[in-house]
């Protein structure tokens, strides 16, 4: 049966992307103000919310009304709201919280660089480095307040991904695992809890490991089979384990820098060991992919890039590895298992 519905107007479809930007910013406001937490505590009217937060009541109402129109919060009575299933992850006290991610996404450290994307397209260089006057991770080392926002966001992301990665691959087959550039250790903690016979090493820069100790994800019963080790992966990577894990590390860097890291990995990994990269998978041409959009983020934020499986295979081969298999995780991420060639 032939449909008589008119074909979508391409111009109207394109303009919907503007609404996505506005929705993103409204989510940033809700996350920054802790609206979902307040609603859960019983503060429901915009008058009461505005009074507690010291914000403009009508402006707050218009923001929440727009979000409720997308199913994020429910307007139950005029100017009265409650949490919805979609707003629940904006709470701070739930295991799958994404509040810190939206706070990060709206921060100057993240958002200003996107406003300068044309600079990156014209030059091929990260606009954030141009704005900051230095490389991203140097800036984080010098600005602990911004580093905390970044760390909170990466913690939330790794916490969402951790169970899927831990259950998708038999890390215990390698007996020992070093998480290189593993941040505060939350991904490693998921893996160690799922694989009881595995020993773990968290390797990162000293100031990052200080934050890991404060977080305590590798404390308690995990402390007996985990050590923290200083590591600058551009200089050298410690030996001592059979398997080496890097999640969203290689995508931060261009090919020359990525190859430098991988060469250091090759020097550390024993002949009977493995390198495990957790990275975003890319879809076929003309197919949607979160990885393709994150690739643009890497362009403006770090100068890195997302890569196809073939591109990773070539890069790994240049560093003396052979890509053995690609393991799906049930998420946008895959595990690229490679062994010394």
Secondary structure, 3 states (H helix, E strand, C coil): CCCCCCCCCHHHHHHHHHHHHHHHHHHHHHHHHCHHHHHHCCCCEHHHHHHHHCCCHHHHHHHHHHHHCCCCCEEEECCEEECCCCCHHHCCCCCCCCHHHHHHHCCHHHHHHHHCHHHHHHHCCCHHHHHHCCCHHHHHHHCHHHHHHHHHHHHHHHHHHHHHHHHHCCHHHHCEEEEECCCCCHHHHHHHHHCCCCEEEEEECHHHHHHHHHHCCCCHHHHHHEEEEECECCCECCCCCCEEEEECCHHHCCHHHHHHHHHHHHHHCCCCCEEEEEEECCCCCCCCCHHHHHHHHHHHHCCCCCCCHHHHHHHHHHCCEEEEEEEECCCCEEEEEEEEC
